[in-house]
Amino acid sequence: MSRPIITINGTPVAARNGETLIDAGLGGRILIPHDCCSGQCNTCRVTILDGQVDDQGTAEGKTALACPATVNGSASIAFEDVPVPGKRTGEISAIKPLSDEILEVCVTLSRPLDYLPGQYLSVQFRGFPARDYSPTAFMNGDLDSSVLVFHIKRYRDGIVSSQFGNLIGLGHRARIRGPFGNAFLRPPTENGMLVLVSAGTGWAPIWSLARSACVDHGTRDIAIIAGARDGANLYMSPALHWLRDYGVKDIITTCSTNRQADDLPGRPRHYLPTLGVDDTVYAAGGPGAVAEVAVKARAAGVRCYTDPFLQ
């Protein structure tokens, strides 16, 4: 019996029924971008162009995750063009408080690393386990290709986060791997609005997306909803001022406690605008808040990309 053929980005590969799409690609020397291999990070989401695969419950429209999805006969699939994951080294060059709980941590790299706005990196500070963080812009809108900027919430019992300013300080070495993730900025659809929703330090990838959309797609309609449980952690005011100066008018901040005059009560999902089929939604932050936004977005039939913070 002849083996099924999986055509990946136009290249045919002989595969075996039951093997994962990632393994099928590797068998043909094609690397489908991936990271966790457990169906959580969404890095390996591919579009099914023709035929069918066993999506293992990961289907969203005509897409599936290639790490759990398996070959089920011949099919044609495609993944988007993204930077090839690489490795870099660097050291911490700045640690700055953005709020009582959130730090801006800057890592100066040995050499620049390409990534798309909204992607994330695996970062291992020497002597500590790796964590996933989203690189972003400085709060004044500046970018430096030699410096990675991260927003990190400190947890009292956090193995890594509690040590910034203690065992992890200036000059501390770091190993960087990536980029990964599926929630990166895509070109605008005709007449479509870009809706960007963050919860907590989910602002890091959302700020990266928003800044890039303003600079690269200057006429695009953008709506931004930034939320936090505690208003003290709505730390992104300088970035919001930058966005307003760039012409973004539809900006909402939400929180449950310690509200300031301009903050609205409740959760980000309560303030999603009326969505049209040409709109695109991005959501980043805690899994619960991200899932709430995704449910409403997908019910409206719009493109939705999510980055749930799992660590």
C-alpha positions as CSV (number, residue, x, y, z in Angstrom):
1,M,0.0,0.0,0.0
2,S,1.4,3.4,-1.0
3,R,2.2,5.9,1.8
4,P,0.0,9.0,2.2
5,I,1.5,12.2,0.9
6,I,1.4,15.4,3.1
7,T,2.1,18.5,1.0
8,I,3.6,21.1,3.3
9,N,3.9,24.7,2.0
10,G,3.9,23.2,-1.5
11,T,6.5,20.4,-0.8
12,P,5.3,16.8,-0.9
13,V,6.4,14.5,1.9
14,A,5.8,10.7,2.2
15,A,4.2,10.2,5.6
16,R,2.7,7.4,7.7
17,N,-0.9,7.3,9.0
18,G,-0.9,8.0,12.7
19,E,2.3,10.0,12.9
20,T,2.0,13.7,13.9
21,L,2.2,16.4,11.3
22,I,5.4,17.7,12.9
23,D,7.0,14.3,12.7
24,A,5.8,13.9,9.1
25,G,7.4,17.3,8.3
26,L,10.7,16.4,10.0
27,G,10.7,13.1,8.0
28,G,10.8,15.3,4.9
29,R,13.3,17.8,6.4
30,I,10.6,20.4,6.8
31,L,10.5,22.1,10.2
32,I,7.0,23.1,11.1
33,P,7.4,25.8,13.8
34,H,6.7,24.4,17.3
35,D,7.7,24.8,20.9
36,C,5.7,23.0,23.7
37,C,4.6,19.9,21.7
38,S,1.7,19.6,24.1
39,G,-0.9,21.6,22.3
40,Q,-0.8,24.7,24.5
41,C,1.5,27.3,22.8
42,N,-0.3,27.4,19.4
43,T,3.1,27.9,17.7
44,C,2.4,24.9,15.4
45,R,-1.0,25.8,14.1
46,V,-1.3,25.0,10.4
47,T,-4.1,25.5,7.8
48,I,-5.6,22.4,6.2
49,L,-5.8,23.3,2.5
50,D,-6.9,20.0,1.1
51,G,-7.7,16.5,2.3
52,Q,-8.1,15.9,6.0
53,V,-6.1,15.1,9.1
54,D,-7.0,13.8,12.5
55,D,-7.0,17.1,14.4
56,Q,-7.1,15.4,17.8
57,G,-9.6,18.0,19.0
58,T,-7.5,21.1,18.1
59,A,-9.5,22.3,15.0
60,E,-10.3,26.0,14.7
61,G,-12.0,26.6,11.4
62,K,-9.7,25.1,8.7
63,T,-6.7,25.0,11.1
64,A,-5.2,22.4,13.5
65,L,-2.2,22.1,15.8
66,A,0.5,20.1,14.1
67,C,2.0,18.6,17.3
68,P,-1.0,16.5,18.3
69,A,-2.8,16.3,14.9
70,T,-1.9,13.1,13.0
71,V,-1.8,12.0,9.4
72,N,-5.0,10.4,8.1
73,G,-4.4,10.0,4.4
74,S,-3.0,12.4,1.9
75,A,-3.5,16.1,2.6
76,S,-2.1,19.6,1.9
77,I,-1.2,21.9,4.8
78,A,0.5,25.3,5.2
79,F,2.1,27.3,7.9
80,E,2.8,31.0,8.0
81,D,6.2,32.5,7.3
82,V,7.8,33.3,10.6
83,P,11.4,33.8,11.8
84,V,13.3,30.5,12.4
85,P,13.8,29.9,16.1
86,G,17.4,30.5,17.2
87,K,19.5,30.8,20.3
88,R,21.2,33.8,21.8
89,T,23.0,34.8,25.0
90,G,22.8,38.1,26.8
91,E,22.9,39.8,30.2
92,I,20.5,41.9,32.3
93,S,21.3,45.6,31.6
94,A,18.3,47.2,33.5
95,I,15.7,46.3,36.1
96,K,13.0,49.0,36.6
97,P,9.7,48.9,38.5
98,L,6.6,49.6,36.5
99,S,4.3,49.1,39.5
100,D,4.7,47.6,43.0
101,E,4.4,44.1,41.4
102,I,5.6,44.5,37.8
103,L,9.2,45.0,36.6
104,E,10.6,46.0,33.3
105,V,13.6,43.7,32.8
106,C,16.0,44.5,29.9
107,V,18.4,41.9,28.5
108,T,21.2,43.1,26.2
109,L,21.9,40.5,23.5
110,S,25.2,39.2,22.1
111,R,23.6,39.8,18.7
112,P,20.0,40.7,17.6
113,L,17.3,38.1,17.4
114,D,14.4,38.4,14.8
115,Y,10.9,38.0,16.1
116,L,7.4,39.2,15.1
117,P,5.4,41.5,17.4
118,G,3.3,39.3,19.6
119,Q,5.7,36.3,19.7
120,Y,7.3,35.0,22.8
121,L,10.8,33.7,23.8
122,S,12.0,31.1,26.2
123,V,14.4,32.8,28.7
124,Q,16.7,31.1,31.1
125,F,18.5,33.2,33.6
126,R,21.7,31.4,34.8
127,G,20.9,29.1,37.7
128,F,17.2,29.2,37.2
129,P,14.6,27.3,35.2
130,A,13.5,28.8,31.8
131,R,10.3,30.9,31.6
132,D,8.4,32.3,28.6
133,Y,8.3,36.1,28.2
134,S,7.1,38.3,25.4
135,P,9.6,40.9,24.2
136,T,8.1,44.4,23.8
137,A,9.0,48.0,23.2
138,F,10.1,50.5,25.9
139,M,7.2,52.4,27.4
140,N,8.1,55.5,25.5
141,G,7.8,53.7,22.2
142,D,11.5,53.2,21.5
143,L,12.9,50.0,20.2
144,D,16.5,48.7,20.3
145,S,17.3,45.6,18.3
146,S,20.1,44.7,20.7
147,V,17.9,44.8,23.8
148,L,15.0,42.6,24.8
149,V,12.4,44.3,27.0
150,F,10.2,42.1,29.2
151,H,7.4,42.9,31.7
152,I,7.6,40.4,34.6
153,K,5.2,40.2,37.5
154,R,6.8,39.4,40.8
155,Y,5.2,36.6,42.8
156,R,6.2,36.2,46.4
157,D,6.8,32.4,46.0
158,G,7.9,32.6,42.3
159,I,11.1,30.6,41.8
160,V,12.3,33.1,39.2
161,S,10.2,36.2,39.5
162,S,10.9,36.7,43.2
163,Q,14.6,36.8,42.7
164,F,14.9,39.9,40.5
165,G,16.9,42.5,42.4
166,N,18.1,39.7,44.7
167,L,19.9,36.6,43.2
168,I,19.1,37.9,39.7
169,G,20.5,41.3,39.2
170,L,22.4,43.5,36.7
171,G,24.9,41.6,34.7
172,H,23.1,38.3,35.3
173,R,23.6,36.0,32.2
174,A,20.6,34.7,30.2
175,R,20.1,32.2,27.4
176,I,17.3,33.0,24.9
177,R,15.5,30.6,22.7
178,G,12.8,31.4,20.1
179,P,10.7,33.1,18.9
180,F,7.6,31.1,19.3
181,G,3.8,31.6,19.3
182,N,0.9,32.1,16.9
183,A,-0.4,35.5,18.1
184,F,1.8,37.7,16.0
185,L,0.7,40.7,13.9
186,R,-0.8,39.9,10.5
187,P,-1.4,42.4,7.7
188,P,-4.8,44.1,8.0
189,T,-7.9,42.9,6.3
190,E,-9.8,45.4,4.1
191,N,-11.8,47.8,6.3
192,G,-11.1,45.5,9.3
193,M,-10.6,46.8,12.9
194,L,-7.7,45.6,15.0
195,V,-8.9,44.8,18.6
196,L,-6.1,44.3,21.1
197,V,-7.0,43.0,24.6
198,S,-4.6,42.6,27.5
199,A,-4.9,41.3,31.1
200,G,-2.0,42.1,33.5
201,T,1.4,41.7,31.9
202,G,-0.3,40.5,28.8
203,W,0.2,44.2,28.0
204,A,3.8,43.3,26.9
205,P,2.8,41.5,23.6
206,I,-0.2,43.7,23.1
207,W,2.0,46.9,23.3
208,S,4.4,45.3,20.8
209,L,1.4,44.6,18.5
210,A,-0.1,48.0,18.9
211,R,3.1,49.9,18.4
212,S,3.9,48.0,15.2
213,A,0.4,48.4,13.9
214,C,0.6,52.1,14.3
215,V,4.0,52.4,12.7
216,D,3.5,49.9,9.9
217,H,-0.3,50.2,9.2
218,G,-0.8,53.8,10.1
219,T,-4.4,54.1,8.8
220,R,-5.7,51.0,10.5
221,D,-8.6,51.4,13.0
222,I,-7.4,50.1,16.4
223,A,-9.3,49.5,19.6
224,I,-7.4,48.7,22.8
225,I,-8.7,47.3,26.1
226,A,-6.1,46.9,28.9
227,G,-7.2,45.2,32.1
228,A,-5.9,44.2,35.5
229,R,-7.5,42.9,38.7
230,D,-5.9,45.7,40.7
231,G,-5.8,49.2,39.2
232,A,-2.3,49.6,40.7
233,N,-1.1,47.2,38.0
234,L,-2.5,49.3,35.1
235,Y,1.1,50.3,34.6
236,M,0.9,51.1,30.9
237,S,0.0,54.8,31.0
238,P,3.1,56.1,29.1
239,A,2.5,53.6,26.3
240,L,-1.2,54.6,26.1
241,H,-0.1,58.3,25.9
242,W,2.2,57.3,23.0
243,L,-0.7,55.5,21.2
244,R,-3.0,58.4,21.7
245,D,-0.4,60.8,20.2
246,Y,-0.2,58.4,17.3
247,G,-3.9,58.7,16.7
248,V,-5.5,55.7,18.6
249,K,-8.7,57.0,20.1
250,D,-10.5,53.9,21.2
251,I,-8.6,53.0,24.5
252,I,-10.2,51.5,27.6
253,T,-8.6,50.5,30.9
254,T,-10.5,48.2,33.3
255,C,-9.9,46.8,36.8
256,S,-11.8,45.4,39.8
257,T,-10.1,47.3,42.7
258,N,-8.3,50.6,43.1
259,R,-9.9,52.2,40.1
260,Q,-8.8,55.6,39.0
261,A,-11.1,58.1,37.5
262,D,-10.8,56.9,33.9
263,D,-10.8,53.1,34.7
264,L,-14.0,51.1,34.0
265,P,-15.2,48.4,36.4
266,G,-15.1,44.7,35.4
267,R,-13.2,42.6,33.0
268,P,-11.9,43.3,29.4
269,R,-14.5,41.1,27.8
270,H,-17.2,43.4,29.1
271,Y,-16.0,46.2,26.8
272,L,-15.3,44.5,23.5
273,P,-16.7,46.6,20.6
274,T,-19.3,45.3,18.2
275,L,-17.2,43.0,15.9
276,G,-17.5,42.6,12.2
277,V,-16.3,39.8,10.0
278,D,-13.3,41.8,8.8
279,D,-12.1,42.5,12.3
280,T,-9.2,40.8,14.0
281,V,-8.8,40.2,17.8
282,Y,-5.7,39.5,19.7
283,A,-5.8,38.7,23.4
284,A,-2.9,38.1,25.9
285,G,-2.7,37.5,29.6
286,G,-4.2,35.1,32.1
287,P,-5.9,32.0,30.6
288,G,-9.3,32.9,32.0
289,A,-9.4,36.4,30.7
290,V,-8.0,35.3,27.3
291,A,-10.5,32.5,27.0
292,E,-13.4,34.9,27.8
293,V,-12.4,37.2,25.0
294,A,-11.8,34.3,22.5
295,V,-15.3,32.9,23.1
296,K,-16.9,36.2,22.3
297,A,-14.7,36.9,19.3
298,R,-15.2,33.4,17.8
299,A,-18.9,33.6,18.3
300,A,-18.8,36.7,16.2
301,G,-16.9,34.8,13.5
302,V,-13.8,37.0,13.5
303,R,-10.2,36.0,13.4
304,C,-8.9,35.6,16.9
305,Y,-5.3,35.0,18.1
306,T,-4.6,34.3,21.7
307,D,-1.5,34.2,24.0
308,P,-2.6,32.7,27.4
309,F,0.2,33.1,30.0
310,L,0.5,29.6,31.4
311,Q,3.4,30.1,33.8
